[in-house]
Every structure is written in C-alpha cells, then in structure tokens.
Amino acid sequence: MGNTFGVILKEGLIEPEILYQFWLPNANLIIWRRVELLIKAWRERYNEYTLWAPLEYLVEDTKRRYPEIIPG
C-alpha cells in the first residue's frame, strides 16, 4: 500500500495533506523500518535500485513533513 501511495504522491495525483489524513504518517515509518534492510539487500543483489523507490519517496516525504515523529 505504501508503494502505491508513494507513486500517487510523487506524481502529484493527491495533495499530501489529504493523503496523510487517511494514511497516517507514522505508518510509513513503521513499514519502512521493518523492510528497509530487505529492500536494500534485494536492490544490491538484483542490481535494481528502483525497487520500492515510491515507498522510500513516501518515507522521505513523511520525514520532511513530520520530523517530530521520527524515533530518536
């Protein structure tokens, strides 16, 4: 789901404020924290660095917009 929302956000198909009303910002960070190492390993192994890039874009956007929710 996060990957799809990343595409929608990156392509400008939804306003970020609307997206973050129904997809909580901390959900992005929780998902990314759980899969980041796996995704990065897949990228290296298969030499495919765009794998799950929309999710990573969504996470970076979340961090930029909501720095207060980033775990210390």
CHARMM-style PDB file with segment names, atoms N, HN, CA, C and O in Angstrom:
ATOM      1  N   MET     1       0.816  -1.187   0.000  1.00  0.00      PROA
ATOM      2  CA  MET     1       0.000   0.000   0.000  1.00  0.00      PROA
ATOM      3  C   MET     1       0.867   1.261   0.000  1.00  0.00      PROA
ATOM      4  O   MET     1       0.575   2.224  -0.709  1.00  0.00      PROA
ATOM      5  N   GLY     2       1.932   1.245   0.801  1.00  0.00      PROA
ATOM      6  HN  GLY     2       2.169   0.463   1.377  1.00  0.00      PROA
ATOM      7  CA  GLY     2       2.806   2.406   0.864  1.00  0.00      PROA
ATOM      8  C   GLY     2       3.471   2.706  -0.462  1.00  0.00      PROA
ATOM      9  O   GLY     2       3.667   3.870  -0.809  1.00  0.00      PROA
ATOM     10  N   ASN     3       3.821   1.669  -1.207  1.00  0.00      PROA
ATOM     11  HN  ASN     3       3.662   0.723  -0.924  1.00  0.00      PROA
ATOM     12  CA  ASN     3       4.432   1.860  -2.511  1.00  0.00      PROA
ATOM     13  C   ASN     3       3.457   2.565  -3.451  1.00  0.00      PROA
ATOM     14  O   ASN     3       3.843   3.470  -4.191  1.00  0.00      PROA
ATOM     15  N   THR     4       2.207   2.151  -3.418  1.00  0.00      PROA
ATOM     16  HN  THR     4       1.893   1.416  -2.818  1.00  0.00      PROA
ATOM     17  CA  THR     4       1.166   2.770  -4.254  1.00  0.00      PROA
ATOM     18  C   THR     4       0.965   4.225  -3.868  1.00  0.00      PROA
ATOM     19  O   THR     4       0.883   5.096  -4.734  1.00  0.00      PROA
ATOM     20  N   PHE     5       0.885   4.492  -2.571  1.00  0.00      PROA
ATOM     21  HN  PHE     5       0.951   3.785  -1.867  1.00  0.00      PROA
ATOM     22  CA  PHE     5       0.709   5.869  -2.118  1.00  0.00      PROA
ATOM     23  C   PHE     5       1.919   6.722  -2.493  1.00  0.00      PROA
ATOM     24  O   PHE     5       1.775   7.911  -2.779  1.00  0.00      PROA
ATOM     25  N   GLY     6       3.102   6.128  -2.492  1.00  0.00      PROA
ATOM     26  HN  GLY     6       3.219   5.162  -2.259  1.00  0.00      PROA
ATOM     27  CA  GLY     6       4.292   6.858  -2.915  1.00  0.00      PROA
ATOM     28  C   GLY     6       4.203   7.298  -4.362  1.00  0.00      PROA
ATOM     29  O   GLY     6       4.574   8.424  -4.693  1.00  0.00      PROA
ATOM     30  N   VAL     7       3.714   6.423  -5.229  1.00  0.00      PROA
ATOM     31  HN  VAL     7       3.412   5.508  -4.960  1.00  0.00      PROA
ATOM     32  CA  VAL     7       3.537   6.769  -6.650  1.00  0.00      PROA
ATOM     33  C   VAL     7       2.505   7.886  -6.787  1.00  0.00      PROA
ATOM     34  O   VAL     7       2.731   8.868  -7.496  1.00  0.00      PROA
ATOM     35  N   ILE     8       1.392   7.731  -6.116  1.00  0.00      PROA
ATOM     36  HN  ILE     8       1.208   6.934  -5.541  1.00  0.00      PROA
ATOM     37  CA  ILE     8       0.316   8.730  -6.196  1.00  0.00      PROA
ATOM     38  C   ILE     8       0.819  10.092  -5.740  1.00  0.00      PROA
ATOM     39  O   ILE     8       0.527  11.109  -6.368  1.00  0.00      PROA
ATOM     40  N   LEU     9       1.572  10.112  -4.652  1.00  0.00      PROA
ATOM     41  HN  LEU     9       1.809   9.285  -4.142  1.00  0.00      PROA
ATOM     42  CA  LEU     9       2.111  11.365  -4.128  1.00  0.00      PROA
ATOM     43  C   LEU     9       3.153  11.956  -5.069  1.00  0.00      PROA
ATOM     44  O   LEU     9       3.114  13.148  -5.374  1.00  0.00      PROA
ATOM     45  N   LYS    10       4.078  11.131  -5.524  1.00  0.00      PROA
ATOM     46  HN  LYS    10       4.110  10.163  -5.275  1.00  0.00      PROA
ATOM     47  CA  LYS    10       5.162  11.615  -6.391  1.00  0.00      PROA
ATOM     48  C   LYS    10       4.628  12.178  -7.705  1.00  0.00      PROA
ATOM     49  O   LYS    10       5.157  13.161  -8.222  1.00  0.00      PROA
ATOM     50  N   GLU    11       3.593  11.565  -8.237  1.00  0.00      PROA
ATOM     51  HN  GLU    11       3.163  10.766  -7.817  1.00  0.00      PROA
ATOM     52  CA  GLU    11       3.005  12.022  -9.495  1.00  0.00      PROA
ATOM     53  C   GLU    11       2.063  13.207  -9.312  1.00  0.00      PROA
ATOM     54  O   GLU    11       1.529  13.734 -10.288  1.00  0.00      PROA
ATOM     55  N   GLY    12       1.859  13.624  -8.075  1.00  0.00      PROA
ATOM     56  HN  GLY    12       2.292  13.195  -7.282  1.00  0.00      PROA
ATOM     57  CA  GLY    12       1.014  14.783  -7.805  1.00  0.00      PROA
ATOM     58  C   GLY    12      -0.470  14.516  -7.998  1.00  0.00      PROA
ATOM     59  O   GLY    12      -1.236  15.438  -8.278  1.00  0.00      PROA
ATOM     60  N   LEU    13      -0.878  13.271  -7.850  1.00  0.00      PROA
ATOM     61  HN  LEU    13      -0.255  12.522  -7.622  1.00  0.00      PROA
ATOM     62  CA  LEU    13      -2.273  12.914  -8.061  1.00  0.00      PROA
ATOM     63  C   LEU    13      -3.145  13.156  -6.835  1.00  0.00      PROA
ATOM     64  O   LEU    13      -4.370  13.060  -6.899  1.00  0.00      PROA
ATOM     65  N   ILE    14      -2.492  13.472  -5.714  1.00  0.00      PROA
ATOM     66  HN  ILE    14      -1.496  13.550  -5.662  1.00  0.00      PROA
ATOM     67  CA  ILE    14      -3.215  13.781  -4.483  1.00  0.00      PROA
ATOM     68  C   ILE    14      -2.415  14.804  -3.699  1.00  0.00      PROA
ATOM     69  O   ILE    14      -1.184  14.804  -3.732  1.00  0.00      PROA
ATOM     70  N   GLU    15      -3.114  15.668  -3.001  1.00  0.00      PROA
ATOM     71  HN  GLU    15      -4.114  15.668  -2.975  1.00  0.00      PROA
ATOM     72  CA  GLU    15      -2.439  16.632  -2.134  1.00  0.00      PROA
ATOM     73  C   GLU    15      -1.913  15.889  -0.907  1.00  0.00      PROA
ATOM     74  O   GLU    15      -2.620  15.055  -0.341  1.00  0.00      PROA
ATOM     75  N   PRO    16      -0.699  16.177  -0.497  1.00  0.00      PROA
ATOM     76  CA  PRO    16      -0.126  15.469   0.655  1.00  0.00      PROA
ATOM     77  C   PRO    16      -1.003  15.554   1.906  1.00  0.00      PROA
ATOM     78  O   PRO    16      -1.112  14.582   2.653  1.00  0.00      PROA
ATOM     79  N   GLU    17      -1.615  16.686   2.130  1.00  0.00      PROA
ATOM     80  HN  GLU    17      -1.526  17.476   1.522  1.00  0.00      PROA
ATOM     81  CA  GLU    17      -2.441  16.858   3.320  1.00  0.00      PROA
ATOM     82  C   GLU    17      -3.614  15.878   3.317  1.00  0.00      PROA
ATOM     83  O   GLU    17      -4.004  15.361   4.364  1.00  0.00      PROA
ATOM     84  N   ILE    18      -4.164  15.631   2.146  1.00  0.00      PROA
ATOM     85  HN  ILE    18      -3.848  16.050   1.295  1.00  0.00      PROA
ATOM     86  CA  ILE    18      -5.269  14.677   2.024  1.00  0.00      PROA
ATOM     87  C   ILE    18      -4.763  13.257   2.246  1.00  0.00      PROA
ATOM     88  O   ILE    18      -5.378  12.478   2.974  1.00  0.00      PROA
ATOM     89  N   LEU    19      -3.658  12.930   1.627  1.00  0.00      PROA
ATOM     90  HN  LEU    19      -3.158  13.563   1.035  1.00  0.00      PROA
ATOM     91  CA  LEU    19      -3.086  11.588   1.794  1.00  0.00      PROA
ATOM     92  C   LEU    19      -2.827  11.281   3.260  1.00  0.00      PROA
ATOM     93  O   LEU    19      -3.189  10.213   3.755  1.00  0.00      PROA
ATOM     94  N   TYR    20      -2.194  12.231   3.954  1.00  0.00      PROA
ATOM     95  HN  TYR    20      -1.901  13.098   3.551  1.00  0.00      PROA
ATOM     96  CA  TYR    20      -1.815  11.978   5.340  1.00  0.00      PROA
ATOM     97  C   TYR    20      -3.001  12.033   6.296  1.00  0.00      PROA
ATOM     98  O   TYR    20      -2.849  11.729   7.479  1.00  0.00      PROA
ATOM     99  N   GLN    21      -4.173  12.413   5.809  1.00  0.00      PROA
ATOM    100  HN  GLN    21      -4.297  12.660   4.848  1.00  0.00      PROA
ATOM    101  CA  GLN    21      -5.371  12.340   6.651  1.00  0.00      PROA
ATOM    102  C   GLN    21      -5.882  10.917   6.776  1.00  0.00      PROA
ATOM    103  O   GLN    21      -6.412  10.544   7.823  1.00  0.00      PROA
ATOM    104  N   PHE    22      -5.732  10.115   5.728  1.00  0.00      PROA
ATOM    105  HN  PHE    22      -5.302  10.418   4.878  1.00  0.00      PROA
ATOM    106  CA  PHE    22      -6.240   8.750   5.812  1.00  0.00      PROA
ATOM    107  C   PHE    22      -5.140   7.695   5.830  1.00  0.00      PROA
ATOM    108  O   PHE    22      -5.427   6.521   6.061  1.00  0.00      PROA
ATOM    109  N   TRP    23      -3.902   8.078   5.596  1.00  0.00      PROA
ATOM    110  HN  TRP    23      -3.668   9.032   5.408  1.00  0.00      PROA
ATOM    111  CA  TRP    23      -2.766   7.153   5.724  1.00  0.00      PROA
ATOM    112  C   TRP    23      -1.806   7.820   6.690  1.00  0.00      PROA
ATOM    113  O   TRP    23      -1.043   8.707   6.309  1.00  0.00      PROA
ATOM    114  N   LEU    24      -1.848   7.392   7.932  1.00  0.00      PROA
ATOM    115  HN  LEU    24      -2.469   6.672   8.241  1.00  0.00      PROA
ATOM    116  CA  LEU    24      -1.105   8.067   8.985  1.00  0.00      PROA
ATOM    117  C   LEU    24       0.393   8.094   8.701  1.00  0.00      PROA
ATOM    118  O   LEU    24       0.969   7.084   8.298  1.00  0.00      PROA
ATOM    119  N   PRO    25       1.018   9.242   8.909  1.00  0.00      PROA
ATOM    120  CA  PRO    25       2.441   9.381   8.603  1.00  0.00      PROA
ATOM    121  C   PRO    25       3.322   8.351   9.301  1.00  0.00      PROA
ATOM    122  O   PRO    25       4.276   7.851   8.704  1.00  0.00      PROA
ATOM    123  N   ASN    26       3.019   8.031  10.538  1.00  0.00      PROA
ATOM    124  HN  ASN    26       2.244   8.436  11.022  1.00  0.00      PROA
ATOM    125  CA  ASN    26       3.887   7.081  11.231  1.00  0.00      PROA
ATOM    126  C   ASN    26       3.781   5.674  10.652  1.00  0.00      PROA
ATOM    127  O   ASN    26       4.680   4.859  10.862  1.00  0.00      PROA
ATOM    128  N   ALA    27       2.706   5.369   9.928  1.00  0.00      PROA
ATOM    129  HN  ALA    27       1.976   6.031   9.756  1.00  0.00      PROA
ATOM    130  CA  ALA    27       2.589   4.060   9.269  1.00  0.00      PROA
ATOM    131  C   ALA    27       3.716   3.877   8.248  1.00  0.00      PROA
ATOM    132  O   ALA    27       4.271   2.785   8.129  1.00  0.00      PROA
ATOM    133  N   ASN    28       4.052   4.929   7.519  1.00  0.00      PROA
ATOM    134  HN  ASN    28       3.601   5.817   7.615  1.00  0.00      PROA
ATOM    135  CA  ASN    28       5.130   4.865   6.538  1.00  0.00      PROA
ATOM    136  C   ASN    28       6.454   4.506   7.198  1.00  0.00      PROA
ATOM    137  O   ASN    28       7.209   3.667   6.706  1.00  0.00      PROA
ATOM    138  N   LEU    29       6.714   5.159   8.317  1.00  0.00      PROA
ATOM    139  HN  LEU    29       6.101   5.841   8.716  1.00  0.00      PROA
ATOM    140  CA  LEU    29       7.979   4.924   9.011  1.00  0.00      PROA
ATOM    141  C   LEU    29       8.045   3.523   9.607  1.00  0.00      PROA
ATOM    142  O   LEU    29       9.103   2.893   9.596  1.00  0.00      PROA
ATOM    143  N   ILE    30       6.934   3.036  10.123  1.00  0.00      PROA
ATOM    144  HN  ILE    30       6.075   3.547  10.132  1.00  0.00      PROA
ATOM    145  CA  ILE    30       6.889   1.688  10.694  1.00  0.00      PROA
ATOM    146  C   ILE    30       7.147   0.651   9.609  1.00  0.00      PROA
ATOM    147  O   ILE    30       7.946  -0.267   9.791  1.00  0.00      PROA
ATOM    148  N   ILE    31       6.468   0.805   8.485  1.00  0.00      PROA
ATOM    149  HN  ILE    31       5.818   1.550   8.337  1.00  0.00      PROA
ATOM    150  CA  ILE    31       6.651  -0.139   7.373  1.00  0.00      PROA
ATOM    151  C   ILE    31       8.100  -0.115   6.901  1.00  0.00      PROA
ATOM    152  O   ILE    31       8.730  -1.163   6.759  1.00  0.00      PROA
ATOM    153  N   TRP    32       8.624   1.081   6.658  1.00  0.00      PROA
ATOM    154  HN  TRP    32       8.112   1.932   6.773  1.00  0.00      PROA
ATOM    155  CA  TRP    32       9.985   1.202   6.145  1.00  0.00      PROA
ATOM    156  C   TRP    32      10.997   0.608   7.113  1.00  0.00      PROA
ATOM    157  O   TRP    32      11.933  -0.070   6.689  1.00  0.00      PROA
ATOM    158  N   ARG    33      10.822   0.853   8.406  1.00  0.00      PROA
ATOM    159  HN  ARG    33      10.061   1.404   8.750  1.00  0.00      PROA
ATOM    160  CA  ARG    33      11.745   0.332   9.408  1.00  0.00      PROA
ATOM    161  C   ARG    33      11.789  -1.199   9.349  1.00  0.00      PROA
ATOM    162  O   ARG    33      12.841  -1.799   9.568  1.00  0.00      PROA
ATOM    163  N   ARG    34      10.669  -1.816   9.059  1.00  0.00      PROA
ATOM    164  HN  ARG    34       9.814  -1.329   8.881  1.00  0.00      PROA
ATOM    165  CA  ARG    34      10.605  -3.277   9.030  1.00  0.00      PROA
ATOM    166  C   ARG    34      11.186  -3.883   7.758  1.00  0.00      PROA
ATOM    167  O   ARG    34      11.689  -5.007   7.788  1.00  0.00      PROA
ATOM    168  N   VAL    35      11.127  -3.162   6.643  1.00  0.00      PROA
ATOM    169  HN  VAL    35      10.719  -2.249   6.618  1.00  0.00      PROA
ATOM    170  CA  VAL    35      11.530  -3.755   5.363  1.00  0.00      PROA
ATOM    171  C   VAL    35      12.776  -3.121   4.738  1.00  0.00      PROA
ATOM    172  O   VAL    35      13.258  -3.602   3.712  1.00  0.00      PROA
ATOM    173  N   GLU    36      13.289  -2.079   5.321  1.00  0.00      PROA
ATOM    174  HN  GLU    36      12.898  -1.688   6.154  1.00  0.00      PROA
ATOM    175  CA  GLU    36      14.397  -1.334   4.709  1.00  0.00      PROA
ATOM    176  C   GLU    36      15.599  -2.225   4.389  1.00  0.00      PROA
ATOM    177  O   GLU    36      16.111  -2.183   3.270  1.00  0.00      PROA
ATOM    178  N   LEU    37      16.047  -3.011   5.332  1.00  0.00      PROA
ATOM    179  HN  LEU    37      15.630  -3.045   6.241  1.00  0.00      PROA
ATOM    180  CA  LEU    37      17.224  -3.847   5.093  1.00  0.00      PROA
ATOM    181  C   LEU    37      16.975  -4.869   3.993  1.00  0.00      PROA
ATOM    182  O   LEU    37      17.850  -5.117   3.163  1.00  0.00      PROA
ATOM    183  N   LEU    38      15.799  -5.454   3.985  1.00  0.00      PROA
ATOM    184  HN  LEU    38      15.089  -5.253   4.660  1.00  0.00      PROA
ATOM    185  CA  LEU    38      15.453  -6.426   2.959  1.00  0.00      PROA
ATOM    186  C   LEU    38      15.424  -5.778   1.577  1.00  0.00      PROA
ATOM    187  O   LEU    38      15.978  -6.326   0.624  1.00  0.00      PROA
ATOM    188  N   ILE    39      14.794  -4.637   1.464  1.00  0.00      PROA
ATOM    189  HN  ILE    39      14.344  -4.192   2.238  1.00  0.00      PROA
ATOM    190  CA  ILE    39      14.708  -3.940   0.175  1.00  0.00      PROA
ATOM    191  C   ILE    39      16.100  -3.553  -0.311  1.00  0.00      PROA
ATOM    192  O   ILE    39      16.421  -3.737  -1.485  1.00  0.00      PROA
ATOM    193  N   LYS    40      16.914  -3.027   0.569  1.00  0.00      PROA
ATOM    194  HN  LYS    40      16.653  -2.877   1.523  1.00  0.00      PROA
ATOM    195  CA  LYS    40      18.267  -2.625   0.162  1.00  0.00      PROA
ATOM    196  C   LYS    40      19.102  -3.834  -0.265  1.00  0.00      PROA
ATOM    197  O   LYS    40      19.914  -3.739  -1.186  1.00  0.00      PROA
ATOM    198  N   ALA    41      18.903  -4.959   0.402  1.00  0.00      PROA
ATOM    199  HN  ALA    41      18.245  -5.036   1.150  1.00  0.00      PROA
ATOM    200  CA  ALA    41      19.617  -6.181   0.009  1.00  0.00      PROA
ATOM    201  C   ALA    41      19.144  -6.657  -1.371  1.00  0.00      PROA
ATOM    202  O   ALA    41      19.965  -7.047  -2.200  1.00  0.00      PROA
ATOM    203  N   TRP    42      17.844  -6.629  -1.621  1.00  0.00      PROA
ATOM    204  HN  TRP    42      17.176  -6.312  -0.947  1.00  0.00      PROA
ATOM    205  CA  TRP    42      17.309  -7.008  -2.941  1.00  0.00      PROA
ATOM    206  C   TRP    42      17.859  -6.097  -4.026  1.00  0.00      PROA
ATOM    207  O   TRP    42      18.228  -6.555  -5.107  1.00  0.00      PROA
ATOM    208  N   ARG    43      17.912  -4.800  -3.729  1.00  0.00      PROA
ATOM    209  HN  ARG    43      17.613  -4.427  -2.851  1.00  0.00      PROA
ATOM    210  CA  ARG    43      18.433  -3.845  -4.713  1.00  0.00      PROA
ATOM    211  C   ARG    43      19.866  -4.201  -5.100  1.00  0.00      PROA
ATOM    212  O   ARG    43      20.221  -4.208  -6.279  1.00  0.00      PROA
ATOM    213  N   GLU    44      20.670  -4.492  -4.106  1.00  0.00      PROA
ATOM    214  HN  GLU    44      20.383  -4.486  -3.148  1.00  0.00      PROA
ATOM    215  CA  GLU    44      22.064  -4.861  -4.365  1.00  0.00      PROA
ATOM    216  C   GLU    44      22.161  -6.178  -5.126  1.00  0.00      PROA
ATOM    217  O   GLU    44      22.875  -6.283  -6.123  1.00  0.00      PROA
ATOM    218  N   ARG    45      21.448  -7.156  -4.650  1.00  0.00      PROA
ATOM    219  HN  ARG    45      20.868  -7.070  -3.840  1.00  0.00      PROA
ATOM    220  CA  ARG    45      21.547  -8.490  -5.250  1.00  0.00      PROA
ATOM    221  C   ARG    45      21.114  -8.509  -6.705  1.00  0.00      PROA
ATOM    222  O   ARG    45      21.771  -9.127  -7.542  1.00  0.00      PROA
ATOM    223  N   TYR    46      20.017  -7.837  -7.009  1.00  0.00      PROA
ATOM    224  HN  TYR    46      19.483  -7.334  -6.329  1.00  0.00      PROA
ATOM    225  CA  TYR    46      19.461  -7.870  -8.362  1.00  0.00      PROA
ATOM    226  C   TYR    46      19.820  -6.639  -9.187  1.00  0.00      PROA
ATOM    227  O   TYR    46      19.354  -6.479 -10.315  1.00  0.00      PROA
ATOM    228  N   ASN    47      20.653  -5.772  -8.613  1.00  0.00      PROA
ATOM    229  HN  ASN    47      21.031  -5.902  -7.697  1.00  0.00      PROA
ATOM    230  CA  ASN    47      21.099  -4.569  -9.311  1.00  0.00      PROA
ATOM    231  C   ASN    47      19.903  -3.768  -9.837  1.00  0.00      PROA
ATOM    232  O   ASN    47      19.918  -3.255 -10.956  1.00  0.00      PROA
ATOM    233  N   GLU    48      18.884  -3.679  -9.010  1.00  0.00      PROA
ATOM    234  HN  GLU    48      18.871  -4.096  -8.101  1.00  0.00      PROA
ATOM    235  CA  GLU    48      17.644  -2.980  -9.371  1.00  0.00      PROA
ATOM    236  C   GLU    48      17.367  -1.944  -8.284  1.00  0.00      PROA
ATOM    237  O   GLU    48      16.715  -2.222  -7.278  1.00  0.00      PROA
ATOM    238  N   TYR    49      17.882  -0.750  -8.520  1.00  0.00      PROA
ATOM    239  HN  TYR    49      18.412  -0.523  -9.337  1.00  0.00      PROA
ATOM    240  CA  TYR    49      17.855   0.265  -7.473  1.00  0.00      PROA
ATOM    241  C   TYR    49      16.561   1.070  -7.424  1.00  0.00      PROA
ATOM    242  O   TYR    49      16.421   1.964  -6.590  1.00  0.00      PROA
ATOM    243  N   THR    50      15.631   0.767  -8.295  1.00  0.00      PROA
ATOM    244  HN  THR    50      15.745   0.040  -8.973  1.00  0.00      PROA
ATOM    245  CA  THR    50      14.334   1.439  -8.240  1.00  0.00      PROA
ATOM    246  C   THR    50      13.284   0.600  -7.523  1.00  0.00      PROA
ATOM    247  O   THR    50      12.138   1.024  -7.375  1.00  0.00      PROA
ATOM    248  N   LEU    51      13.676  -0.587  -7.081  1.00  0.00      PROA
ATOM    249  HN  LEU    51      14.607  -0.931  -7.201  1.00  0.00      PROA
ATOM    250  CA  LEU    51      12.759  -1.462  -6.362  1.00  0.00      PROA
ATOM    251  C   LEU    51      12.251  -0.761  -5.102  1.00  0.00      PROA
ATOM    252  O   LEU    51      13.043  -0.361  -4.249  1.00  0.00      PROA
ATOM    253  N   TRP    52      10.974  -0.619  -4.991  1.00  0.00      PROA
ATOM    254  HN  TRP    52      10.331  -0.945  -5.684  1.00  0.00      PROA
ATOM    255  CA  TRP    52      10.285   0.023  -3.871  1.00  0.00      PROA
ATOM    256  C   TRP    52      10.690   1.488  -3.689  1.00  0.00      PROA
ATOM    257  O   TRP    52      10.593   2.022  -2.584  1.00  0.00      PROA
ATOM    258  N   ALA    53      11.134   2.127  -4.741  1.00  0.00      PROA
ATOM    259  HN  ALA    53      11.213   1.693  -5.638  1.00  0.00      PROA
ATOM    260  CA  ALA    53      11.506   3.539  -4.669  1.00  0.00      PROA
ATOM    261  C   ALA    53      10.329   4.434  -4.283  1.00  0.00      PROA
ATOM    262  O   ALA    53      10.531   5.403  -3.551  1.00  0.00      PROA
ATOM    263  N   PRO    54       9.111   4.152  -4.744  1.00  0.00      PROA
ATOM    264  CA  PRO    54       7.982   5.001  -4.316  1.00  0.00      PROA
ATOM    265  C   PRO    54       7.747   4.973  -2.809  1.00  0.00      PROA
ATOM    266  O   PRO    54       7.419   5.999  -2.213  1.00  0.00      PROA
ATOM    267  N   LEU    55       7.911   3.813  -2.195  1.00  0.00      PROA
ATOM    268  HN  LEU    55       8.177   2.979  -2.679  1.00  0.00      PROA
ATOM    269  CA  LEU    55       7.766   3.742  -0.744  1.00  0.00      PROA
ATOM    270  C   LEU    55       8.848   4.574  -0.071  1.00  0.00      PROA
ATOM    271  O   LEU    55       8.576   5.296   0.888  1.00  0.00      PROA
ATOM    272  N   GLU    56      10.063   4.473  -0.571  1.00  0.00      PROA
ATOM    273  HN  GLU    56      10.283   3.886  -1.350  1.00  0.00      PROA
ATOM    274  CA  GLU    56      11.155   5.256   0.001  1.00  0.00      PROA
ATOM    275  C   GLU    56      10.900   6.752  -0.182  1.00  0.00      PROA
ATOM    276  O   GLU    56      11.200   7.548   0.708  1.00  0.00      PROA
ATOM    277  N   TYR    57      10.345   7.133  -1.333  1.00  0.00      PROA
ATOM    278  HN  TYR    57      10.101   6.487  -2.056  1.00  0.00      PROA
ATOM    279  CA  TYR    57       9.977   8.535  -1.560  1.00  0.00      PROA
ATOM    280  C   TYR    57       8.933   8.989  -0.531  1.00  0.00      PROA
ATOM    281  O   TYR    57       9.036  10.080   0.030  1.00  0.00      PROA
ATOM    282  N   LEU    58       7.941   8.149  -0.295  1.00  0.00      PROA
ATOM    283  HN  LEU    58       7.857   7.262  -0.750  1.00  0.00      PROA
ATOM    284  CA  LEU    58       6.894   8.461   0.680  1.00  0.00      PROA
ATOM    285  C   LEU    58       7.483   8.618   2.075  1.00  0.00      PROA
ATOM    286  O   LEU    58       7.093   9.521   2.814  1.00  0.00      PROA
ATOM    287  N   VAL    59       8.408   7.755   2.435  1.00  0.00      PROA
ATOM    288  HN  VAL    59       8.724   7.021   1.834  1.00  0.00      PROA
ATOM    289  CA  VAL    59       9.052   7.825   3.745  1.00  0.00      PROA
ATOM    290  C   VAL    59       9.853   9.122   3.874  1.00  0.00      PROA
ATOM    291  O   VAL    59       9.779   9.799   4.899  1.00  0.00      PROA
ATOM    292  N   GLU    60      10.610   9.464   2.844  1.00  0.00      PROA
ATOM    293  HN  GLU    60      10.669   8.914   2.011  1.00  0.00      PROA
ATOM    294  CA  GLU    60      11.394  10.711   2.892  1.00  0.00      PROA
ATOM    295  C   GLU    60      10.483  11.928   2.978  1.00  0.00      PROA
ATOM    296  O   GLU    60      10.791  12.884   3.690  1.00  0.00      PROA
ATOM    297  N   ASP    61       9.364  11.902   2.259  1.00  0.00      PROA
ATOM    298  HN  ASP    61       9.113  11.125   1.680  1.00  0.00      PROA
ATOM    299  CA  ASP    61       8.397  12.993   2.338  1.00  0.00      PROA
ATOM    300  C   ASP    61       7.811  13.079   3.749  1.00  0.00      PROA
ATOM    301  O   ASP    61       7.632  14.169   4.291  1.00  0.00      PROA
ATOM    302  N   THR    62       7.519  11.934   4.326  1.00  0.00      PROA
ATOM    303  HN  THR    62       7.665  11.048   3.886  1.00  0.00      PROA
ATOM    304  CA  THR    62       6.981  11.890   5.685  1.00  0.00      PROA
ATOM    305  C   THR    62       7.979  12.488   6.669  1.00  0.00      PROA
ATOM    306  O   THR    62       7.603  13.292   7.522  1.00  0.00      PROA
ATOM    307  N   LYS    63       9.237  12.104   6.557  1.00  0.00      PROA
ATOM    308  HN  LYS    63       9.542  11.451   5.863  1.00  0.00      PROA
ATOM    309  CA  LYS    63      10.274  12.628   7.454  1.00  0.00      PROA
ATOM    310  C   LYS    63      10.416  14.140   7.327  1.00  0.00      PROA
ATOM    311  O   LYS    63      10.617  14.839   8.320  1.00  0.00      PROA
ATOM    312  N   ARG    64      10.312  14.635   6.105  1.00  0.00      PROA
ATOM    313  HN  ARG    64      10.149  14.067   5.298  1.00  0.00      PROA
ATOM    314  CA  ARG    64      10.435  16.062   5.864  1.00  0.00      PROA
ATOM    315  C   ARG    64       9.242  16.825   6.441  1.00  0.00      PROA
ATOM    316  O   ARG    64       9.415  17.887   7.039  1.00  0.00      PROA
ATOM    317  N   ARG    65       8.045  16.293   6.265  1.00  0.00      PROA
ATOM    318  HN  ARG    65       7.905  15.431   5.779  1.00  0.00      PROA
ATOM    319  CA  ARG    65       6.835  16.986   6.713  1.00  0.00      PROA
ATOM    320  C   ARG    65       6.569  16.829   8.214  1.00  0.00      PROA
ATOM    321  O   ARG    65       6.003  17.720   8.846  1.00  0.00      PROA
ATOM    322  N   TYR    66       6.982  15.692   8.774  1.00  0.00      PROA
ATOM    323  HN  TYR    66       7.442  14.968   8.260  1.00  0.00      PROA
ATOM    324  CA  TYR    66       6.667  15.386  10.167  1.00  0.00      PROA
ATOM    325  C   TYR    66       7.922  14.978  10.934  1.00  0.00      PROA
ATOM    326  O   TYR    66       8.002  13.843  11.403  1.00  0.00      PROA
ATOM    327  N   PRO    67       8.896  15.863  11.075  1.00  0.00      PROA
ATOM    328  CA  PRO    67      10.150  15.492  11.752  1.00  0.00      PROA
ATOM    329  C   PRO    67       9.939  15.096  13.214  1.00  0.00      PROA
ATOM    330  O   PRO    67      10.755  14.378  13.792  1.00  0.00      PROA
ATOM    331  N   GLU    68       8.848  15.564  13.803  1.00  0.00      PROA
ATOM    332  HN  GLU    68       8.185  16.147  13.334  1.00  0.00      PROA
ATOM    333  CA  GLU    68       8.602  15.270  15.211  1.00  0.00      PROA
ATOM    334  C   GLU    68       8.246  13.802  15.477  1.00  0.00      PROA
ATOM    335  O   GLU    68       8.310  13.360  16.625  1.00  0.00      PROA
ATOM    336  N   ILE    69       7.877  13.044  14.451  1.00  0.00      PROA
ATOM    337  HN  ILE    69       7.825  13.403  13.519  1.00  0.00      PROA
ATOM    338  CA  ILE    69       7.502  11.648  14.678  1.00  0.00      PROA
ATOM    339  C   ILE    69       8.645  10.674  14.414  1.00  0.00      PROA
ATOM    340  O   ILE    69       8.480   9.465  14.579  1.00  0.00      PROA
ATOM    341  N   ILE    70       9.795  11.190  14.007  1.00  0.00      PROA
ATOM    342  HN  ILE    70       9.929  12.172  13.873  1.00  0.00      PROA
ATOM    343  CA  ILE    70      10.944  10.320  13.731  1.00  0.00      PROA
ATOM    344  C   ILE    70      11.504   9.852  15.065  1.00  0.00      PROA
ATOM    345  O   ILE    70      11.840  10.666  15.925  1.00  0.00      PROA
ATOM    346  N   PRO    71      11.604   8.525  15.237  1.00  0.00      PROA
ATOM    347  CA  PRO    71      12.123   7.997  16.510  1.00  0.00      PROA
ATOM    348  C   PRO    71      13.563   8.437  16.751  1.00  0.00      PROA
ATOM    349  O   PRO    71      14.368   8.510  15.823  1.00  0.00      PROA
ATOM    350  N   GLY    72      13.871   8.727  18.005  1.00  0.00      PROA
ATOM    351  HN  GLY    72      13.216   8.668  18.759  1.00  0.00      PROA
ATOM    352  CA  GLY    72      15.190   9.197  18.382  1.00  0.00      PROA
ATOM    353  C   GLY    72      16.164   8.127  18.406  1.00  0.00      PROA
ATOM    354  OT1 GLY    72      17.334   8.364  18.708  1.00  0.00      PROA
TER     355      GLY     72
END
